[in-house]
Amino acid sequence: MNSPTLSLRHNHFLNGGATATSTIHIPRSTSTSRIRMSLQETGPSIAVVGVTGAVGQEFLSVLSDRNFPYRSLKLLASKRSAGKSMKFENLDYTIEELTEDSFEGVDIALFSAGGSISKKFGPIAVNEGTIVVDNSSAFRMDENVPLVIPEVNPEAMKHVKVGTGKGALIANPNCSTIICLMAVTPLHRRAKVKRMVVSTYQAASGAGAAAMEELVQQTREVLEGKEPTCNIFNQQYAFNLFSHNAPVQPNGYNEEEMKLVKETRKIWNDMDVKVTATCIRVPVMRAHAESVNLQFEKPLDEDTARDILRNAPGVVVVDDRASNRFPTPLEVSNKDDVAVGRVRRDVSQDGDYGLDIFVCGDQIRKGAALNAIQIAEMLL
């Protein structure tokens, strides 16, 4: 993704949020030959549900960046966006209203329109023979629905392929789970994680484009000495941090924290692994950071851990102690790879049975859209 595209998209966020946008600008470097490569008669037909949202727009960007082959593309959104024009890869599209008839002839549907929409329209699409890759939490813990990070557990969806005529649901994990397990799973494969303690520092993008806009607006207001506008969150976000805004459950954990617990167990197919989490919302635009403490069954020293991480797909190691340079949310924004650093032995545990690591990943990209497109690629 090049800078002209990012700049234009960010301006959309600032001027009213992605839900109000009607045009997507493609990178200036996109060539005619690349466009023709993407539009292939043998490729699947694609539908993007929730195309005007932040993740919906990122779906399109990733499809283009990865030259995903498709023969047709249908853009779906709410009634208020229907009829608007959207430009993508030098072609003009008209946004269509999402209805029960939207999925006829659609091979793959990428959903990012919220859990209630997924629950209603996901099964309808499946009944039409469409494979649904859903970014909401609606189906993640359904035992009959694969919950997939392609680099971690591709075998969970090995029975699902385009071209069989059979519809299916595949769930995209929560963004914090994806970013965490991208870094931890390679270590887990070597030494088996017994217990994981995660503290997250989560960006505004996780609450949608309107939350990103509100963070910018509040920052401006606070610097000007004005009262901050609090429409998305019920308290000041700029220059502040607070416990994640997900509902708190009777056990004292919020839903975001329990997602890390439950999704990790399902993805690893290990109901015995102990996971605890504290999730915090921080005033960062679009990339999450996570501090992860690990306890292993087998010894794993920090040098070996770094080597494992350097060779892990989708992971980059940023671990320069001499210059005190480690991963930051800003540096991973708009990037595909998850960055890992602060790799060190846990001095509270005896021997080499514990490690601390610090992880950063783009919430909209690998935490949502990229992971979904990678799942779609595995369906071909």
VOGU-3710 file (C-alpha; in Angstrom, 3 decimals, decimal comma):
1> mnsptlslrh> 0,000/0,000/0,000  1,577/3,280/-0,980  1,344/6,658/0,723  -1,108/8,417/-1,635  -3,773/5,815/-0,912  -3,194/5,965/2,839  -3,360/9,743/2,922  -6,639/9,890/1,048  -8,232/7,208/3,183  -7,121/8,888/6,413
11> nhflnggata> -8,708/12,140/5,276  -11,996/10,277/4,866  -11,774/9,235/8,500  -11,181/12,811/9,606  -14,014/14,279/7,624  -16,910/12,220/8,879  -15,853/8,595/9,017  -15,623/5,816/6,504  -19,328/5,034/6,740  -20,061/8,250/4,879
21> tstihiprst> -17,518/7,898/2,111  -18,587/7,246/-1,441  -15,284/7,001/-3,275  -12,180/4,885/-2,851  -9,010/6,112/-4,518  -6,632/3,502/-5,835  -2,836/3,817/-5,627  -1,432/5,888/-8,472  1,051/3,111/-9,177  -1,709/0,592/-9,989
31> stsrirmslq> -1,125/-0,467/-13,569  -3,620/-1,561/-16,216  -1,863/-4,928/-16,469  -2,284/-5,497/-12,745  -5,990/-4,681/-12,948  -6,433/-7,162/-15,774  -4,578/-9,783/-13,776  -7,033/-9,373/-10,904  -10,122/-9,699/-13,084  -9,921/-13,339/-14,164
41> etgpsiavvg> -12,687/-15,415/-15,659  -11,573/-18,434/-13,635  -11,472/-16,574/-10,319  -14,257/-16,623/-7,735  -17,038/-14,057/-7,528  -16,549/-11,880/-4,449  -18,949/-9,860/-2,320  -17,796/-7,383/0,328  -20,410/-6,827/3,037  -19,960/-3,566/4,939
51> vtgavgqefl> -17,811/-2,075/2,202  -18,120/1,532/3,437  -16,625/0,777/6,856  -12,969/0,909/7,845  -12,416/-2,840/7,494  -14,573/-3,002/4,358  -12,338/-0,454/2,686  -9,294/-2,359/3,858  -10,717/-5,541/2,314  -10,566/-3,804/-1,058
61> svlsdrnfpy> -7,086/-2,454/-0,447  -5,746/-5,901/0,481  -7,483/-7,550/-2,476  -5,658/-5,093/-4,719  -2,309/-5,283/-2,920  -2,239/-9,078/-3,072  -3,577/-9,229/-6,652  -6,353/-11,548/-5,533  -7,925/-13,158/-8,625  -11,670/-12,585/-8,973
71> rslkllaskr> -14,061/-12,607/-11,906  -16,600/-10,248/-10,359  -16,933/-7,990/-7,337  -20,129/-6,975/-5,556  -20,075/-4,143/-3,008  -22,770/-4,366/-0,330  -23,748/-1,981/2,439  -26,761/-0,539/4,229  -29,714/1,075/2,491  -28,380/4,579/3,153
81> sagksmkfen> -25,205/3,838/1,142  -26,946/2,000/-1,711  -26,647/3,725/-5,067  -23,414/5,547/-4,268  -20,517/5,207/-6,669  -17,225/3,662/-5,599  -14,075/3,483/-7,705  -11,789/0,495/-7,314  -8,902/-0,594/-9,550  -9,923/1,939/-12,208
91> ldytieelte> -13,450/0,549/-12,412  -16,671/2,201/-11,226  -18,954/0,201/-8,940  -22,370/1,005/-7,539  -22,893/0,052/-3,905  -25,864/-2,277/-3,528  -28,150/-2,632/-0,528  -27,549/-5,823/1,426  -30,643/-8,025/1,090  -31,521/-11,704/1,305
101> dsfegvdial> -31,074/-11,905/-2,475  -27,544/-10,456/-2,503  -25,628/-13,740/-2,603  -26,905/-15,481/-5,696  -23,849/-16,534/-7,712  -21,397/-15,304/-5,055  -18,548/-17,710/-4,252  -16,900/-15,847/-1,354  -18,447/-13,168/0,867  -16,227/-11,064/3,122
111> fsaggsiskk> -18,319/-9,804/6,033  -17,467/-6,841/8,255  -20,770/-5,232/9,164  -21,260/-6,243/12,799  -22,487/-9,338/14,597  -26,211/-8,780/14,114  -25,800/-8,468/10,336  -23,604/-11,568/10,238  -26,085/-13,608/12,264  -28,914/-12,646/9,922
121> fgpiavnegt> -27,246/-12,766/6,526  -24,377/-15,248/7,069  -26,605/-18,350/7,084  -28,596/-16,950/4,137  -25,385/-16,644/2,129  -24,282/-20,148/3,112  -27,608/-21,552/1,944  -26,897/-19,956/-1,456  -23,616/-21,905/-1,656  -21,438/-18,955/-0,607
131> ivvdnssafr> -18,404/-19,349/1,627  -18,604/-16,593/4,238  -15,465/-15,230/5,906  -16,891/-13,316/8,862  -15,004/-10,651/10,783  -17,523/-10,350/13,639  -17,701/-12,361/16,848  -21,026/-13,951/15,832  -19,733/-17,433/14,993  -16,261/-17,592/16,532
141> mdenvplvip> -17,130/-19,936/19,363  -19,515/-22,103/17,324  -17,945/-25,560/17,429  -18,993/-26,158/13,808  -17,310/-22,992/12,489  -13,520/-22,915/11,917  -11,737/-20,039/13,682  -8,660/-19,457/11,558  -5,341/-17,645/11,467  -3,739/-18,993/8,275
151> evnpeamkhv> -0,196/-19,006/9,690  -1,393/-20,734/12,870  -4,117/-23,313/12,175  -4,813/-23,653/8,428  -5,826/-27,282/8,975  -9,042/-26,104/10,657  -10,511/-25,175/7,259  -8,938/-27,822/5,036  -12,372/-29,241/4,210  -13,660/-25,929/2,780
161> kvgtgkgali> -12,936/-25,021/-0,852  -14,433/-22,846/-3,568  -15,989/-24,727/-6,458  -17,696/-27,496/-4,522  -21,046/-25,719/-4,514  -21,203/-26,007/-0,750  -21,507/-22,904/1,395  -19,662/-22,591/4,686  -18,868/-20,195/7,492  -15,302/-19,371/8,522
171> anpncstiic> -14,670/-16,968/11,398  -11,922/-14,384/11,597  -10,586/-14,260/15,182  -10,617/-11,085/17,244  -7,878/-8,617/16,346  -6,092/-8,874/19,700  -6,086/-12,678/19,452  -4,663/-12,672/15,919  -1,853/-10,261/16,785  -0,983/-12,159/19,961
181> lmavtplhrr> -0,995/-15,659/18,482  0,999/-14,675/15,405  3,927/-14,109/17,772  3,243/-16,700/20,453  2,303/-19,742/18,353  5,816/-20,353/16,900  7,128/-20,438/20,482  4,216/-22,606/21,608  5,066/-25,152/18,902  8,592/-25,459/20,263
191> akvkrmvvst> 8,078/-25,437/24,034  4,264/-25,614/24,646  2,733/-22,717/26,511  1,249/-23,677/29,886  0,151/-20,177/30,911  -0,096/-16,854/29,095  -0,678/-13,431/30,651  -1,588/-10,722/28,127  -1,883/-6,970/28,664  -3,165/-5,143/25,599
201> yqaasgagaa> -2,889/-1,517/24,510  -5,614/-1,256/21,880  -6,081/1,379/19,192  -9,146/3,424/18,289  -9,590/1,546/15,020  -10,886/-1,457/16,946  -14,008/0,578/17,704  -14,429/1,653/14,077  -13,841/4,669/11,876  -16,055/6,904/14,020
211> ameelvqqtr> -13,851/6,202/17,049  -10,754/7,127/15,059  -12,407/10,366/14,046  -13,427/11,099/17,625  -9,861/10,602/18,864  -8,626/13,164/16,331  -11,459/15,550/17,217  -10,859/15,200/20,960  -7,123/15,763/20,556  -7,806/18,999/18,726
221> evlegkeptc> -10,418/20,075/21,285  -8,234/19,361/24,325  -5,280/21,236/22,809  -7,598/24,186/22,197  -8,819/24,119/25,794  -12,309/22,892/24,893  -14,411/20,138/26,415  -13,836/16,911/24,443  -16,683/15,428/22,428  -17,572/11,990/23,834
231> nifnqqyafn> -20,000/10,273/21,468  -18,284/6,914/20,937  -16,718/6,556/24,369  -18,250/7,905/27,560  -15,029/9,535/28,705  -12,084/11,489/27,371  -9,909/9,365/25,083  -7,290/11,899/23,970  -4,261/11,978/26,311  -5,887/9,234/28,389
241> lfshnapvqp> -6,319/5,479/28,582  -8,991/3,312/30,136  -10,206/-0,250/30,491  -11,505/-1,606/27,188  -15,066/-0,485/26,549  -16,430/-4,019/26,017  -19,139/-5,069/28,522  -17,844/-6,425/31,837  -18,964/-9,952/32,677  -19,906/-11,350/36,127
251> ngyneeemkl> -16,372/-12,735/36,592  -14,931/-9,198/36,325  -13,379/-9,746/32,897  -14,703/-7,787/29,948  -15,733/-9,483/26,702  -12,518/-8,481/24,940  -10,423/-10,194/27,610  -12,509/-13,371/27,497  -12,169/-13,474/23,709  -8,410/-13,862/24,155
261> vketrkiwnd> -8,989/-16,698/26,618  -11,609/-18,641/24,639  -10,281/-18,020/21,117  -6,731/-19,031/22,028  -7,988/-22,351/23,372  -10,066/-23,016/20,265  -7,378/-22,008/17,758  -4,711/-24,074/19,528  -7,207/-26,900/20,158  -6,016/-26,915/23,768
271> mdvkvtatci> -8,655/-26,469/26,467  -6,030/-26,781/29,225  -3,857/-23,779/28,366  -4,219/-21,079/31,011  -4,805/-17,571/29,635  -5,555/-14,336/31,452  -5,801/-10,869/29,941  -6,236/-7,200/30,765  -7,352/-5,119/27,778  -6,818/-1,360/27,736
281> rvpvmrahae> -7,891/1,238/25,168  -5,053/3,693/24,410  -5,066/6,858/22,244  -3,406/5,264/19,208  -4,969/5,365/15,762  -4,849/1,888/14,189  -2,309/-0,566/15,656  -2,536/-2,651/18,818  0,335/-3,381/21,191  0,453/-6,307/23,617
291> svnlqfekpl> 2,729/-7,288/26,480  2,795/-11,067/26,762  4,218/-13,187/29,588  4,666/-16,881/28,828  5,258/-19,964/30,941  6,398/-23,079/29,048  6,364/-26,817/29,683  9,826/-27,156/28,103  12,797/-24,791/28,492  13,187/-22,107/25,831
301> dedtardilr> 15,997/-19,562/26,087  15,622/-16,058/24,685  18,200/-16,462/21,894  16,420/-19,542/20,564  13,107/-17,716/20,837  14,427/-14,824/18,714  15,649/-17,266/16,055  12,250/-18,973/15,988  10,468/-15,631/15,635  12,821/-14,423/12,876
311> napgvvvvdd> 11,821/-17,473/10,838  8,105/-17,291/11,571  5,849/-16,260/8,652  4,218/-12,871/9,034  6,497/-11,896/11,930  9,359/-9,407/12,073  11,718/-9,081/15,051  12,558/-5,562/16,279  14,712/-6,163/19,320  17,663/-3,770/19,563
321> rasnrfptpl> 18,597/-3,427/23,216  21,664/-1,285/22,553  19,607/1,538/21,018  16,459/0,764/23,040  14,508/0,212/19,824  11,523/-2,095/19,941  8,142/-2,388/18,176  5,805/0,610/18,205  2,214/0,927/16,957  3,194/3,765/14,654
331> evsnkddvav> 5,856/1,727/12,869  3,552/-1,235/12,198  0,599/0,875/11,030  -0,381/-0,043/7,454  2,043/-2,990/7,568  1,203/-6,671/7,109  3,736/-8,156/9,511  3,377/-8,395/13,277  6,440/-6,995/15,054  7,941/-8,633/18,144
341> grvrrdvsqd> 10,575/-7,336/20,552  11,557/-7,039/24,223  12,296/-10,759/24,094  13,723/-11,618/27,499  13,789/-14,343/30,119  11,163/-13,994/32,820  13,350/-13,530/35,920  10,425/-14,452/38,193  10,611/-18,043/36,928  13,433/-20,512/37,478
351> gdygldifvc> 15,502/-21,567/34,488  14,360/-20,934/30,917  10,715/-21,758/31,434  9,388/-18,233/31,038  9,641/-15,386/28,522  8,336/-11,848/28,172  7,681/-10,400/24,712  6,147/-7,203/23,333  4,018/-7,408/20,187  2,589/-4,766/17,822
361> gdqirkgaal> 0,287/-5,291/14,843  -2,005/-3,263/12,612  -5,550/-3,845/13,873  -7,288/-3,093/10,571  -4,778/-4,987/8,431  -3,555/-8,274/9,978  -6,029/-7,921/12,825  -8,958/-7,956/10,396  -8,841/-7,496/6,609  -5,538/-9,165/5,727
371> naiqiaemll> -6,320/-12,242/7,805  -9,706/-12,568/6,053  -8,165/-12,252/2,577  -5,509/-14,838/3,488  -8,352/-17,175/4,459  -10,004/-16,462/1,097  -6,733/-17,290/-0,685  -6,691/-20,684/1,018  -10,136/-21,398/-0,428  -8,907/-21,235/-4,035
//
